Amino acid sequence: MRATFMYGPGDVRVEQVPDPVLQAPTDAIVRVTLACVCGSDLHPYHSMPASAEGVPMGHEFIGVVEQVGDGVTGLTEGDLVISPFAFSDNTCVFCREGVHTSCVHGGFYAAGGVGGAQAEKVRVPQAQGTLVKIPSDVDPTLLPSLLTLSDVYLTGYHAAHQGKVGPGKTVTVIGDGAVGLSAVLASKQLGADRIVLMGRHTARTDLGRRFGATDVVAERGADGIAKVLELTGGEGSHVVLEAVGHMPAYEQAYGVVRPGGVVSRVGVPQYEDAPVGFGSLFGKNATLTGGPAPVRAYIEAAIPQVLAGEIDPGQVFDAEVSLDDVAEAYRLMDTREALKVIVRP
């Protein structure tokens, strides 16, 4: 089969590899019918040390079950399924508490000997707890929106959920990538009164307005902070959703959060050390939350919303490539010629 590997900055290749096989009774093999490139995939695309051995890529997919292990119930060959970007047993103490990304038997695709999803097939550990069935006769036009439930939309939702977005709240979303725009849509769904989107790419912020943003701030850094404070009468935002992962975005976040407010981060942080002292969080009595989204905790409630047309998060996809052209998908997203790219094996 064909699968995607990254060998270093800008070096993405599609190679022939053996088909995955069941390695445990809890595994399943899924034929991927729809995948995509994630904004987090661009971090190694910029900075991964060059290696003679490629790293498998991809963690978002819809597919058809081809084989299940003896320990898997509730799934059969031919089922159409969505997978969260992290696999989990859905039964351990952390899964029961809604933190599936910390499952004691879980892990992540494209790591630890598990293949990536930008491929023709993928082995799914803990398949019974991970894979979620969708109707096999689903309208094909809904598949892109269902694919966002694998990661991007529900990551935006996780940011808003952790930030306790709701009626009466002013929310600032930092980042006009697919996760930031998803956070806007989720904040609108949760009833936020005002949603300020910080981004400077007009095509993206226009989509943000359609998703529910009431204001757009193109300025960055100190100027951006000043503009948000001006829009909020000097008070700042009740909730700040940081969907970038770089230090300047975090600095903007604590700069615009109001006293007693919440900063919720879902952009994968490209740093370990960050201010939390009097001048950043402590002095404002601000809360810091967020993390990798436990998509499995949210996905079953979101599927009916997509099927009923209540939300259309698939609008974040603005380009499509075949698996053989996946390197072009990375290039398009890296140059911001595309917001998010579908990959069809």
Salt bridges, closest charged atoms under 4 A:
ASP11 OD2 - ARG13 NH2 2.87
ASP19 OD2 - LYS121 NZ 3.34
ASP27 OD2 - ARG123 NH1 2.96
ASP41 OD1 - HIS59 ND1 3.92
GLU60 OE1 - HIS59 NE2 3.79
GLU60 OE2 - LYS340 NZ 3.21
GLU66 OE2 - ARG31 NE 3.54
GLU66 OE1 - LYS121 NZ 3.06
ASP89 OD2 - HIS105 ND1 2.78
GLU120 OE2 - ARG2 NH2 3.13
ASP151 OD2 - HIS59 NE2 3.11
ASP176 OD2 - HIS201 ND1 3.01
ASP215 OD1 - ARG194 NE 2.84
GLU235 OE1 - ARG258 NH1 3.00
GLU300 OE2 - ARG296 NH1 2.63
GLU320 OE2 - ARG344 NE 2.58
ASP324 OD1 - ARG2 NH1 2.74
GLU328 OE2 - ARG331 NH2 2.84
ASP334 OD1 - HIS46 NE2 2.37
GLU337 OE2 - ARG331 NH1 2.68
